[in-house]
Amino acid sequence: MARMKFLCDAERCIECNACVTACKNEHEVPWGVNRRRVVTIDDGLQEEKSISVACMHCTDAPCQAVCPVDCFYTTEDGLVLHDKDICIGCGYCFYACPFGAPQYPQEGAFGARGKMDKCTFCAGGPEEDNSQEELNKYGRNRLAEGKLPLCAEMCSTKALLAGDGDIVADLFRSRVVRRGGRPDNWGWGTAYKA
């Protein structure tokens, strides 16, 4: 079975935020929540890079490990999804996630959060595929329609790759070979300077 994964090529990302806008529009994400965001590394320096970050659908997801009500589940495709009917809004997943993926709507006064929201890899939720209930809670289920996540499809430079992890890895590997090896800002020489 395929394991669905995201990968952002920092050498190609131009920080246009098309992925962020596409996600918000496609799924009508609540105010105050961004399922995907663009992060700049080494801002203002010559080696500045940008990457698009969302839920990475971890193999051993920390959010799933700390949830006291087990609202997270892993699909056959390796996607980490959640059930909003079970979520109690405790915030443990928010603190456990290294990518800051789980977020809460900013609707109530005094920081009342409500149900957690996160990237679904455009795969919806536990409700029946393409039902109105699934659309209202999680957004459009593009995977059930045979499509990839819209954030990756809307990336103008094709920096954001999504799909079967093996195919995504092969695509990225071929890009690196075509570029002539590793980028200068990372690798053995940078991590372990003599």
C-alpha positions in Angstrom: 0.0 0.0 0.0 1.2 3.5 -0.8 2.3 5.8 2.1 1.3 9.4 1.2 3.8 12.0 2.0 4.6 15.8 1.5 8.0 17.1 0.5 9.0 20.7 -0.1 12.0 21.5 -2.2 13.6 24.5 -0.6 15.6 25.2 -3.7 12.4 25.8 -5.6 10.0 27.5 -3.1 9.6 31.2 -3.9 7.4 32.0 -0.9 4.4 32.9 -3.1 1.9 31.4 -0.6 -0.3 29.9 -3.3 -0.3 26.6 -1.3 -1.7 28.4 1.7 -4.4 30.3 -0.2 -5.4 27.2 -2.2 -5.9 25.2 1.1 -7.9 28.0 2.8 -10.2 28.4 -0.3 -10.7 24.7 -1.0 -11.6 23.7 2.5 -13.2 26.9 3.9 -10.8 26.7 6.8 -12.0 28.7 9.9 -10.7 32.2 10.7 -7.4 32.1 12.6 -6.4 28.6 11.3 -3.9 27.9 8.6 -3.5 24.2 7.8 -0.4 25.1 5.7 2.1 28.0 6.1 5.3 29.1 4.4 8.3 29.4 6.8 11.5 31.3 5.9 14.8 30.0 7.2 17.8 32.3 7.6 15.6 35.3 6.8 17.6 38.2 5.2 20.8 36.2 4.7 22.2 35.1 1.4 21.4 31.4 2.0 17.7 32.3 2.8 15.3 29.5 1.9 11.5 29.0 2.2 9.6 25.8 2.8 5.9 25.1 2.9 4.9 23.3 6.2 1.8 21.4 7.2 1.0 18.2 8.9 3.7 15.7 7.7 1.5 12.7 8.5 4.3 11.1 10.6 4.8 7.4 10.7 4.8 7.4 14.5 2.8 10.6 15.1 3.4 12.4 18.4 0.0 14.0 18.3 -1.6 10.6 18.1 0.5 9.4 21.0 -0.5 12.2 23.4 -4.2 12.5 22.6 -6.1 11.5 25.8 -9.3 10.6 23.8 -7.7 8.9 20.8 -9.3 11.2 18.2 -6.3 10.6 15.8 -6.2 7.6 13.6 -3.9 6.4 10.7 -5.4 5.4 7.4 -4.2 2.6 5.2 -2.4 5.2 3.1 -0.4 6.4 6.2 -2.3 9.6 6.7 -2.8 10.8 10.2 -6.4 12.1 10.5 -8.6 13.1 13.4 -12.2 12.8 14.4 -13.7 16.2 15.4 -16.6 14.5 17.1 -14.3 12.9 19.7 -11.8 15.9 20.0 -12.1 17.7 23.4 -9.8 20.6 22.4 -7.3 19.9 25.2 -4.3 21.1 23.2 -1.9 18.2 23.9 -1.5 17.6 20.2 -0.6 21.2 19.6 2.3 21.0 22.0 3.5 17.5 20.9 3.6 18.3 17.1 7.1 19.5 16.0 5.5 21.1 12.9 2.8 23.1 14.7 0.2 21.4 12.5 -2.8 21.2 14.9 -4.5 24.6 15.3 -7.6 25.9 16.9 -10.1 28.5 15.6 -10.0 31.9 17.3 -13.8 32.3 17.6 -14.5 32.5 21.3 -13.6 35.1 24.0 -10.8 34.5 26.4 -9.0 31.9 24.2 -11.8 29.4 24.1 -10.6 27.1 21.3 -13.1 24.5 20.3 -12.2 21.6 18.1 -8.7 21.2 16.7 -8.2 21.5 13.0 -5.3 20.2 10.9 -4.2 19.3 7.4 -6.0 16.2 6.1 -3.9 15.7 2.9 -7.3 16.5 1.2 -8.6 13.2 2.5 -11.5 14.4 4.5 -12.4 12.6 7.8 -14.1 9.5 9.2 -17.5 10.3 7.6 -18.7 8.9 4.3 -16.5 10.0 1.4 -17.8 13.2 -0.3 -20.8 13.5 2.0 -22.0 17.0 3.0 -21.1 16.2 6.7 -17.5 15.4 5.7 -17.3 18.6 3.6 -18.6 20.8 6.5 -16.2 19.4 9.1 -13.0 18.6 7.1 -13.3 20.2 3.7 -13.3 18.5 0.2 -12.1 14.9 -0.1 -9.9 15.2 -3.2 -8.2 11.8 -2.6 -11.6 10.0 -2.9 -11.9 11.8 -6.3 -8.5 10.5 -7.4 -6.8 13.8 -7.1 -3.7 15.0 -5.1 -3.9 17.7 -2.4 -4.7 21.1 -4.0 -1.7 22.8 -2.3 0.7 20.7 -4.3 -1.2 21.1 -7.5 -1.3 24.9 -7.2 2.5 25.2 -6.5 3.7 27.2 -9.5 7.3 26.1 -9.2 6.4 22.5 -8.2 8.4 22.9 -5.0 5.7 21.2 -3.0 5.4 17.5 -3.9 2.6 15.2 -2.6 1.6 11.6 -3.2 3.1 8.2 -2.8 6.2 8.6 -0.7 8.4 6.4 -3.0 7.4 8.4 -6.1 7.9 11.7 -4.3 11.4 10.5 -3.1 12.3 9.4 -6.6 11.2 12.8 -8.1 13.3 14.7 -5.5 16.3 12.5 -5.9 16.3 13.1 -9.7 16.1 16.9 -9.1 19.1 16.7 -6.8 21.1 14.7 -9.3 20.2 17.2 -12.1 21.2 20.1 -9.9 24.6 18.6 -9.4 24.6 17.3 -5.9 23.7 18.7 -2.5 22.9 22.4 -1.9 25.8 24.3 -0.2 23.9 25.3 2.8 23.5 21.7 4.3 25.3 18.5 4.4 28.2 16.9 6.1 30.5 19.9 5.8 27.9 22.3 7.4 26.8 19.9 10.1 30.3 18.8 11.1 32.8 21.5 10.4 36.4 20.6 11.0 
